[in-house]
Amino acid sequence: MMSKGLQIAEPPRRRQSGAGGADTRPEKAKPAPIAKFDHVAEDEKVQFNKRVTRGVADGYEILAIRTRRKVPDLLAEALSLLEEKYGKV
């Protein structure tokens, strides 16, 4: 005995808008105005991308955690120490 397969209902018919009937969709509410980002940076900042070994990167991250400082602050301090040793750039 063979089965007839799945009994699937027909999809609902599409509503006709325009000539056939009035569009019954509710109007979309306009979104509230978005506040613009107005943060002003204290200093001009740039992104500093240099490849270093995993050990150096991990060392800076661990120092940042231990001293509760940010890596850019540690890089600035390292620059000042190197300038003391080798002279200003």
C-alpha positions in Angstrom: 0.0 0.0 0.0 1.5 3.3 -1.0 1.0 6.5 1.0 -0.1 9.7 -0.5 2.7 11.7 1.1 2.4 14.8 3.2 -0.8 16.7 3.2 0.4 20.3 2.8 -2.1 23.2 2.9 -2.0 25.8 0.1 -0.2 29.0 0.9 -2.5 32.0 1.7 -3.4 34.2 -1.2 -1.7 37.6 -1.5 -3.7 40.7 -0.7 -4.1 43.0 -3.6 -3.3 46.6 -2.9 -4.1 49.5 -5.1 -7.0 48.9 -7.6 -8.5 45.9 -5.9 -8.8 47.3 -2.4 -7.4 49.8 0.1 -4.0 49.2 1.6 -4.8 48.1 5.1 -1.2 48.1 6.4 -0.6 50.3 9.4 1.7 53.3 8.9 5.2 52.8 10.2 6.1 55.1 13.0 9.0 57.4 12.3 12.1 56.5 14.4 13.1 59.0 17.1 15.9 61.3 16.1 19.3 59.8 16.9 21.7 61.8 19.0 24.9 62.5 17.1 28.2 61.5 18.5 29.7 64.6 19.8 32.7 63.3 21.8 35.8 65.5 21.4 39.1 63.9 21.7 41.6 65.5 24.1 44.6 64.9 21.8 44.8 63.9 18.2 45.1 60.1 18.2 46.1 57.7 15.4 46.0 53.9 15.2 49.4 52.3 15.7 49.7 49.0 13.9 53.0 47.2 14.1 53.8 43.5 14.1 55.5 42.2 17.2 56.1 38.7 18.5 53.4 37.1 20.6 55.7 37.4 23.7 56.1 41.1 23.4 52.3 41.6 22.9 51.5 39.4 25.8 54.1 41.2 27.9 52.4 44.5 27.3 49.0 43.1 28.0 50.2 41.5 31.3 51.9 44.8 32.3 48.8 46.7 31.6 46.7 44.4 33.7 49.2 44.4 36.6 49.7 48.2 36.6 46.0 48.9 35.8 47.0 51.1 32.9 46.3 51.0 29.2 48.7 49.6 26.6 48.9 53.0 24.8 50.0 54.6 28.1 52.7 51.9 28.5 53.9 52.6 24.9 54.1 56.3 25.7 56.2 55.6 28.8 58.5 53.2 26.9 59.1 56.0 24.3 60.0 58.5 27.0 62.5 56.0 28.5 64.0 55.2 25.1 64.3 58.9 24.4 66.2 59.4 27.7 68.6 56.6 26.7 69.1 57.5 23.0 67.9 61.1 22.7 64.7 62.7 21.5 63.4 62.0 18.0 
